[in-house]
Amino acid sequence: MVQKSISTRAWLEMTLLAALWGASFVSIRIALDEVGPLTAVAHRTLWAMLALWAAVWVMRLPLPRDAATWRGFLVMGLLNNVIPFGLMAWGQLHIPSGLTSILNAATAIFGVLTAALFFADERITSRKALGVALGFAGVATAIGLENLLAFDITSLAQLAVIGGTLSYALASVWARKRLGGQPPQVAAAGMVSGATLIILPLAWAVEGPLTLDLAPRTLAAIAYYALAATALAYLLYYRVLAMAGSGNLMLVTLLIPPFAIGLGAFLLEESLRPAAYAGFALLALGLLILDGRIWRLLKGSAR
């Protein structure tokens, strides 16, 4: 498969997307000072749902009529929103936003493995095996062997974030199997609708009813991560996907942590261990090998 080249406009929009998602880690952490993790997720999906359906209405896009598609949205909302958003929000109570964003980059690593497991045309090649191995080495380095052996609340929080990335990977498999052919804007709106149906009663039962009687700082954080980092980001994601292709879009994963780390240091005075940066370097190398650019360069220089 020939990989699309990336235009200047695609690079700019990809960088904007990375900035939107990178800042979401910080805004979620700010909201968690006043609301619980389930409530934070409920706010995220509820307001994003309303914004995305408004976009679908403005675009006059056709809605699916069959029950199977709506059931697919429900499962997609669980796998791509409820589980990963919830696990990562809980994890951020115990680890820095920047580290969460680094571990989040493992989504692409698990994506390769789950695709190979479920699809015959996604077999593991030598390039993919090397990229996955480096990615896992990066994750292990970022977490730290001593943290895994200690198995305290910090290590559990890091494993929760990794669990969220695995759920993202399973969501991509589900989307390919069950949601093909839907306009991406409708798929995004349907997905967050399914997520809201699940998380709203769950958050209500565990943490109490949603309220907007919150501090202005919290309301601003919720508005940002629900409307900008979720609704707008999903719409932007599909624009970049159409321009640059799925292979190139993997690069956005490498652009997110610098924004999250920088904003976390500036706004929350967070700091990361040197091992986290070393882990990100290994993970980034693995992702670039999966992307194919470095692999082609190495093969070319060997001739």
C-alpha positions, 0 to 999 in steps of 0.5 A, spaced: 500 500 500 502 506 498 502 511 503 500 518 502 504 524 502 503 529 507 501 536 505 503 543 509 495 543 510 495 536 513 501 537 517 498 544 520 491 540 522 495 534 524 499 539 529 492 542 531 489 535 533 495 533 537 494 540 541 487 539 542 488 532 545 494 534 548 491 539 552 485 534 554 489 531 559 491 537 563 483 539 562 481 533 565 486 533 571 483 540 572 476 537 572 478 532 577 479 536 582 472 537 583 468 532 580 469 524 580 472 520 574 466 517 572 462 524 572 468 527 568 467 522 563 459 523 563 460 530 562 465 529 556 460 524 552 454 528 554 456 535 551 460 532 545 454 528 543 450 534 543 455 538 539 456 532 534 449 531 533 448 538 531 454 538 526 450 532 523 444 536 522 447 542 519 451 537 514 444 534 513 447 527 513 443 521 513 441 517 519 442 509 520 435 506 520 437 499 522 437 496 530 444 493 528 448 499 527 445 503 533 447 496 537 454 497 534 454 504 536 453 502 543 459 497 543 463 502 540 461 507 545 463 502 551 470 500 547 472 507 545 469 512 550 467 509 557 472 504 558 478 508 556 476 515 558 474 512 565 480 508 566 485 514 564 481 519 568 482 515 574 489 514 572 490 521 572 488 522 579 495 518 581 500 520 575 502 526 571 498 528 565 504 528 561 505 520 563 498 519 561 499 522 554 506 518 553 502 511 555 496 513 551 501 512 545 501 505 546 494 505 543 498 504 536 502 498 538 496 494 541 492 496 534 497 493 530 496 486 535 489 486 535 488 487 527 493 481 526 489 477 531 482 479 528 484 480 520 487 476 515 490 482 511 493 485 517 499 479 519 505 481 523 511 482 518 518 483 521 517 491 521 511 491 525 514 486 530 520 490 531 516 496 532 511 493 537 517 490 541 520 497 541 513 500 543 513 495 549 520 496 551 518 504 551 512 502 555 516 498 560 521 503 561 516 509 562 512 505 567 519 503 570 520 495 573 521 498 580 514 501 580 511 494 577 514 490 582 512 495 588 505 494 585 502 501 589 497 505 587 501 509 582 503 503 578 496 501 578 494 507 575 499 506 569 496 499 568 489 502 568 492 507 562 495 501 558 488 498 559 485 504 556 489 503 550 488 496 549 480 498 549 482 503 544 485 498 540 479 493 540 474 499 538 478 500 532 477 492 530 469 493 532 469 499 528 472 495 522 467 489 523 461 493 524 461 500 523 463 500 516 460 505 511 457 510 516 459 517 515 464 519 520 460 524 523 454 520 524 459 514 527 462 519 532 455 522 534 452 515 534 458 512 538 458 518 544 451 517 544 452 510 546 457 512 551 452 517 554 447 512 555 452 507 559 456 512 563 450 517 565 447 512 569 453 509 572 456 516 574 449 518 577 449 511 581 456 511 583 458 519 584 451 522 584 447 526 579 451 531 574 451 538 576 453 545 573 454 548 580 461 548 579 467 552 580 468 557 573 475 553 572 472 546 572 466 548 568 472 551 563 476 545 563 469 541 562 467 545 556 474 544 553 475 537 553 468 535 551 467 540 546 474 542 543 478 536 545 472 531 543 467 533 538 471 538 534 477 533 535 473 528 532 471 532 526 478 534 525 480 527 525 476 525 519 478 531 515 486 529 517 484 522 515 482 524 508 487 528 507 493 524 510 491 517 510 491 512 516 498 511 516 500 518 516 495 519 521 499 515 526 504 520 527 499 524 531 500 520 536 507 522 537 505 529 537 500 529 543 505 528 549 510 534 548 503 538 548 501 534 554 508 534 558 509 542 556 502 544 559 502 539 565 509 543 567 506 550 565 499 549 568 500 544 574 507 544 575 508 537 574 514 533 572 516 527 570 522 522 571 527 521 566 525 514 565 519 517 562 522 521 557 527 515 555 520 510 555 517 515 550 523 515 545 523 508 545 516 508 544 516 514 538 522 509 535 517 503 535 511 508 532 516 511 526 518 504 524 510 501 524 509 508 520 514 505 515 519 511 514 525 509 518 524 502 515 524 504 508 530 509 510 534 503 513 533 498 507 535 504 502 541 505 506 543 498 506 543 497 498 
